[in-house]
Each structure stands twice: as structure tokens, then as C-alpha cells.
Amino acid sequence: MQRRRVVHVESLDERLAREAHRLKEAARSMKPGQRRQELLRKARQAEMAASITQWIASPGLQPPE
């Protein structure tokens, strides 16, 4: 059994940022409540993941000695 491969056109950072934006827009159209808070939390997590991947890929990052 072979595993399906997916070739992404966008980088992980771009996909995470797009997802965060989509979640924020969805939350904006909702009334305050638990579901809205969940969407906002997921958006913050996606933004944080994007910033972490940028930090990891930065040229100034040095491996531990």
C-alpha cells in the first residue's frame, strides 16, 4: 500500500496564516458564545504555529551545542 503524496504550492506559514484569517472571519460573523471562542482560539494557535515555523526556519537560529 502506497502513501498518497501531496505537493503544497504554498508554504506552511502561508497556509497557517490563511487558516487563521478564515477562522477569524468566521468568528466575526457569529454571536458571542462558546463556538466563537473556539474559533478565535484556533486562529490564535494557527498564528502562533506560523510564527514558530518562521522562527525555526530563520537563518539566525543556531543549533544547540
N, C-alpha and C positions, 0 to 999 in steps of 0.2 A: 504494500500500500504506500503510495507516494503522497507526500505532503504538498498541498497547494501553496504556491508562492504568489505573493502579492508585491508588485513593484509600485511603490508610492511615488507620485510626482512631487508632492510637497514634502518638506522636511517635517520631522516630528514636532518641532517648535511651532511651525505654521499650522499644523493640524490641531494641536492643543489650543492655540490662540483662537482658531476658528470655532472650535467646540465651546470654548469659554464665552465667546461672543454670542453664539447661538443660544446657550443656556441663559445668559443674561437677558437677551431679548425675550425669550420665552417667559422668564420670571417677571419681566417688566409688565407683561400683559395680564398677569394673574393678580388676584386679590391677595392681601397678606394672609399667610397661613403656613402650615407645615410643608406642603408641597413646594411652595415658593421658596421657603428657606432651604429645602433640599437642593433645588436648582441652583440657588446662589452659592451654596456650599460646594457643589460640584464644579461650578465655574471658578471659584477661588482655588480649588485643588488643581484644576487644569492650568490655571495661570501659574501656580507655584511649580508644577511639574515642568512647564515650559521654561521658567527661569532657571530651574535646576539643570535642565539639559543644556541650556546655553552656558551656564557656569562650568559644567563638566567639559564641554567642548571648547572652552576658551583656551587660547594659546598660553596664557599666563599661569594656568593651573599646573602645579608641579606634583609628580607622584611622590608618595611618602618614601622616605629613605630608610 
